[in-house]
Amino acid sequence: MTGEAAGRLRAPFGSELIDPPGQSSGWLADRPRPLILGLGGATAAFVVGALATYQLRYGLAFLAGLVLVVAVLLRPFVGGLTLVALVPILSGLAPGVPVPYVRISEALIGLVGVTLLVSARRDEAVPWGALDWLLLAYGALWALYGAVDGIALREHLTLSDWGTVFGQLQFFLLYRGVRIALRTPRERRVALIVLIVATAPVALLAVLQDLHFPGVAALINSLTGGVSGPPSAAGSVRRATGPFNNWAILAGYLLPLLLALWALSLSGQVRRRRAVWVVAAIAVTGLLLTAELSATTCLIVGAVVLASQYGHRRRALRWLGALAVVAALVAGPFLFSRLNQELSSTAGSSRPAGVPQTLDFRWQIWSGQYFPAIEQRPLTGYGVVLPASIHWVYPESQYVSFLMEGGVPMLALFALLAWAMLERARRAARSADPLEQALGRSLFVVVIAALVMNTIWPYLSNGGLPQVLWCLFAIASPRPSGAAASSAGMAPAEIRQEAALVARSTA
């Protein structure tokens, strides 16, 4: 293969903004369907009119959803790009913003994800692996326990509770939907660019929030419903949340994207370095302003590990030294106050010296409220409604949350899912494609970091981190299409284009 053809197959990360991909057609674009279009159009017009008569915003929301579905049926890539671009950054919005009673990120996943799954043709099927089956089983078991426990314990489940019962299935729809929609390597690269670039406005909003820019705090409160979690004590550090209702969610959102961007840079897949470093600088600043020490520590350790894998340990240490200087200048007083708050002791406190305040507080909550409740129902849990003996409604740990939701079986299934995630990341890290290899290496580090951070916060069943994580897994998992495409992850049309290019080059 000539250099020109090889360059097209292994284009640098970011070049798709100059040379956009050709979009593959969808089910609705295959052939004319006048009967379906006629009946569907008439029905849609009737429904839009009825909803608009009842309330205008309902009619507009239905019309917007209908337009999106048609666009996805015409061009599946539109659906994949919609999921990647909007779902992670909208996952922190409160239910009812802007559609009443609905969380907009979950509505997008349900609408676009289901459309992609049901409209996929047989010759475009994405093979099922251990990760796919275990992710589906994880969401289904969460829903099963929530429904069965609600009936067995005679709990009155509200509409919001039922949303929590079926909420974990959204990650399966997101992962499978993105995998089905992104049919070529170029489409995957474009989606990755969009996913990373979207961090800039998210982190910038956190920076403006910390600077007390007029109107930003009110905007965030109206979008997210206010900060959830324990109330801030007097004199405590104010922590940025961005478009989420908790600082930990913002930190979880930024961590995997920063590690993926670092791996792509180390592998030489970044083309527009200045723009990328600007995005990275804004994102790192946003992460520091969350004062989430676990995520910041995992970012530093993960960056060193990735640099070592690419043989750039000394270079990475120099960059981290420069970053430490910048962090000391920009967020030094902020982080110092956070450390002082964690390690300082108060009069009459029984906390051992050197134990962070947040860990001591969590242990008191677990041992005093959650562990006794878990011992009462170790195999079934309590579903989504906590028992009356629990006074602190935040489990403060992903693993405690699993035990409360579905007992030991739920925790065991998650252990299998974590194993499948690590195996899929390891397989991608051994790929011959530099981009897939970089994503695989960064995902392996992110999963390990998430398993550690899950001890003190339910990162993988909340907003922010899981949406980004499953988008990255879908992008790092090429979808074979035909025998020739199975090894290269290409659609037949792109294979024909590359073959023609090679033939012209060698003639």
Residue pairs with C-beta under 8 A, 6 or more apart in sequence:
1 9
1 502
1 505
2 502
2 505
2 506
4 501
4 505
5 498
5 501
5 502
5 505
8 498
8 501
9 185
9 488
9 498
10 433
10 434
11 19
11 186
11 189
12 268
12 269
12 270
12 271
13 189
13 192
13 193
13 264
13 269
13 270
13 271
13 435
14 193
14 270
14 271
14 272
14 275
14 276
15 189
15 271
16 186
16 189
16 190
16 193
17 190
17 193
17 272
19 186
20 186
20 190
21 77
21 184
21 186
21 187
21 189
21 190
22 184
22 186
22 493
22 494
23 75
23 77
23 78
23 187
24 75
24 76
24 77
24 183
24 184
24 187
24 491
24 493
25 74
25 75
26 72
26 73
26 74
26 75
26 76
26 119
27 73
27 119
27 120
27 121
28 70
28 73
28 74
28 119
29 73
29 74
29 75
44 63
44 66
47 62
48 59
48 62
48 63
48 66
49 59
50 59
51 58
51 59
51 62
52 58
52 59
52 60
53 59
57 98
57 99
57 100
58 100
61 98
61 99
65 107
65 111
68 79
68 82
68 111
68 112
69 111
69 112
69 115
71 78
71 79
72 78
72 79
72 82
72 112
72 115
72 116
72 119
72 181
73 115
73 119
76 116
76 119
76 120
76 180
76 181
76 183
77 181
77 182
77 183
77 187
78 181
79 112
79 115
79 116
79 177
79 181
80 116
80 177
80 178
80 180
80 181
80 182
80 187
80 191
81 181
81 190
81 191
81 194
82 108
82 112
83 108
83 109
83 112
83 113
83 174
83 177
83 178
83 181
83 471
84 178
84 191
84 194
84 195
84 471
84 475
85 194
85 195
85 198
86 105
86 108
87 105
87 108
87 109
87 174
87 467
87 471
88 105
88 195
88 198
88 253
88 464
88 467
88 468
88 471
89 198
89 201
89 202
89 243
89 253
90 104
90 105
90 108
90 243
91 103
91 105
91 244
91 249
91 463
91 464
91 467
92 223
92 224
92 241
92 242
92 243
92 244
92 245
92 249
92 250
92 463
92 464
93 103
93 104
93 105
93 223
93 224
93 243
94 103
94 223
94 224
94 225
94 245
95 101
95 102
95 103
95 160
95 163
96 102
97 104
97 222
97 223
97 225
98 104
99 107
101 159
103 163
105 170
105 463
105 467
106 163
106 167
106 170
109 170
109 173
109 174
109 177
110 170
110 173
112 177
113 170
113 173
113 174
113 176
113 177
114 173
116 176
116 177
116 180
116 181
117 173
117 176
117 177
117 180
120 126
120 180
123 481
123 482
124 180
124 183
124 479
124 481
126 176
126 179
126 180
126 479
127 480
129 420
129 424
130 420
130 423
130 424
131 417
131 420
131 421
131 423
131 424
131 473
132 172
132 175
132 176
134 413
134 416
134 417
134 420
135 171
135 172
135 175
135 417
135 420
135 470
136 169
136 172
137 413
137 417
138 168
138 171
138 172
138 413
138 414
138 417
139 166
139 168
139 169
139 170
139 171
139 172
140 169
141 406
141 409
141 410
141 413
142 165
142 167
142 168
142 169
142 405
142 406
142 410
143 165
143 166
143 168
143 169
145 380
145 381
145 383
145 405
145 406
145 407
145 410
146 157
146 161
146 164
146 165
146 166
146 383
146 384
146 405
147 165
147 383
148 380
148 383
149 155
149 380
149 381
149 382
149 383
149 384
149 385
150 157
150 161
150 165
150 383
150 384
150 385
152 380
153 382
153 383
153 385
155 161
155 383
155 385
157 165
157 384
157 385
161 384
161 385
164 384
165 383
165 384
167 461
168 461
171 466
171 467
171 470
174 467
174 470
174 471
174 474
175 470
175 471
175 473
175 474
176 474
177 474
178 191
178 470
178 471
178 474
178 475
179 474
179 477
179 479
180 479
181 187
182 188
182 191
182 474
182 475
182 479
183 479
183 481
183 491
184 489
184 490
184 491
184 494
185 433
185 435
185 478
185 488
185 489
185 490
185 494
186 494
188 435
188 475
188 478
188 489
189 435
191 471
191 475
192 260
192 435
192 439
192 472
192 475
195 257
195 468
195 471
195 472
195 475
196 257
196 260
196 261
196 276
196 279
197 279
199 253
199 254
199 257
199 258
199 279
199 282
199 283
199 286
200 278
200 279
200 282
200 283
202 242
202 243
202 250
202 253
202 254
202 286
203 242
203 254
203 282
203 283
203 285
203 286
203 287
204 282
204 286
205 216
205 220
205 242
205 243
206 240
206 241
206 242
206 250
206 286
206 289
206 290
207 240
207 282
207 285
207 286
207 289
208 216
209 216
209 217
209 220
209 240
209 241
209 242
210 238
210 240
210 289
220 241
220 242
220 243
221 227
223 243
224 241
224 243
224 244
224 245
225 245
226 245
227 241
227 245
227 246
228 245
228 246
229 246
229 248
229 394
230 394
232 238
236 341
237 291
237 334
237 337
237 338
237 341
239 247
239 289
239 290
239 291
239 292
239 338
240 247
240 250
240 286
240 289
240 290
241 247
241 249
241 250
241 290
242 250
242 253
242 286
244 250
244 253
244 463
244 464
246 462
247 290
247 291
247 292
248 290
248 292
248 295
248 457
248 459
248 462
249 462
249 463
249 464
249 465
250 286
250 287
250 290
250 292
250 464
251 287
251 290
251 292
251 294
251 295
251 296
251 464
252 295
252 450
252 453
252 457
252 459
252 462
252 464
252 465
252 468
253 463
253 464
253 465
253 467
253 468
254 283
254 286
254 287
254 290
254 295
255 287
255 295
255 298
255 299
255 446
255 449
255 465
256 442
256 443
256 446
256 465
256 468
256 469
256 472
257 283
257 468
258 280
258 283
258 284
258 287
258 299
259 299
259 302
259 303
259 306
259 442
259 445
259 446
259 449
260 438
260 439
260 442
260 443
260 446
260 472
261 270
261 276
261 279
261 280
261 283
262 280
262 302
262 303
262 306
262 307
262 442
263 306
263 310
263 438
263 439
263 441
263 442
264 270
264 435
264 438
264 439
264 442
265 273
265 276
266 306
266 307
266 310
266 312
266 438
267 310
267 434
267 435
267 437
267 438
268 434
269 434
269 435
269 438
270 276
284 299
284 323
284 327
285 330
285 331
287 295
287 296
287 299
288 296
288 327
288 330
288 331
288 334
288 335
289 331
289 334
291 334
291 335
291 338
293 338
293 339
293 342
294 452
294 453
294 456
294 457
295 449
295 453
296 335
298 449
298 452
298 453
300 320
301 449
302 442
302 445
302 446
302 449
303 316
303 320
304 313
304 316
304 317
304 320
305 445
306 316
306 441
306 442
306 445
307 313
307 315
307 316
307 317
308 316
309 441
327 335
341 357
342 356
342 357
342 358
343 354
343 356
343 357
344 357
345 351
345 353
351 357
351 360
352 360
358 456
359 456
362 396
362 397
362 456
365 392
365 396
366 396
366 397
366 400
369 389
369 390
369 391
369 392
370 390
370 395
370 400
370 403
370 404
372 389
373 382
373 386
373 387
373 389
373 390
373 404
374 381
374 400
374 403
374 404
374 407
377 407
378 403
378 407
378 408
379 407
379 408
379 409
380 406
380 407
381 403
381 404
381 405
381 406
381 407
381 410
382 404
382 405
383 405
383 406
384 405
386 393
386 404
395 401
395 404
395 458
396 456
396 457
396 458
397 454
397 455
397 456
397 457
397 458
398 454
398 455
398 457
398 458
398 459
398 460
398 461
399 411
399 454
399 455
401 458
401 461
402 410
402 411
402 414
403 410
403 411
418 447
418 451
421 443
421 447
421 473
422 444
422 447
422 448
424 443
424 473
424 476
424 477
425 440
425 441
425 443
425 444
425 447
425 473
425 476
426 440
426 444
427 440
428 436
428 437
428 439
428 440
428 443
428 476
428 477
429 437
429 440
429 441
429 444
430 437
430 440
431 437
431 440
433 478
433 489
436 476
436 478
439 472
439 475
439 476
440 476
442 472
443 469
443 472
443 473
443 476
446 469
446 472
447 469
450 459
450 460
450 465
450 469
453 459
454 460
459 465
459 466
460 466
460 469
478 488
478 489
479 489
480 486
480 487
480 489
481 490
481 491
481 492
482 492
482 495
484 490
484 492
484 495
485 491
485 492
485 495
488 495
490 498
